[in-house]
Amino acid sequence: MKKEILEWVKTIIISLIIALIITTFMKPTIVKHYSMQPTLDENDFLIINRLLYTRGTPERGDIIVFESNQVDVNGDAKLLIKRIIALPGEEISIRGGQVYIDDELLTEPYLEDDYTHGNVHQLIPEDKLFVMGDHRNNSLDSRNEELGLINFEDVVGKAFVRLYPFSEIGSIE
């Protein structure tokens, strides 16, 4: 009996350690709006890599989750999900419905509509990111003064796996 109890205690401790490791490095999240269509849909269930940017740097095209200056109903910082478009030290311009980084047209194969609204010309400061949703007509993003540039320290992690819907399970490109 004592041996059986000891086995149960070991199993519970190992399970707790595994759960702690997983929650330290990964965070589940659910997409709440349509701003990332067609790449992500509302109610997609994603896993966010929380550790990635502690060792590396973000890249253009990464889909990130970050704490915004928006507030949810509980008064907490609202988490948003967007795509990184411009990195620190780069100059972004949006003119004529097109996005330019350092005066080179940005190729964005993930967009359904190639037209990007807005008139932006900005140099991205250190520790800031310029983000936009893939559904450019329905996205609160860095083009809007209400949200603005994202502080790198506010990034929760990179979206890297979709678990739901089951027909879309896999890595996020």
Order of alpha helices (4+ residues) and beta strands (2+ residues): alpha-beta-beta-alpha-beta-beta-beta-beta-beta-beta-beta-beta-beta-beta
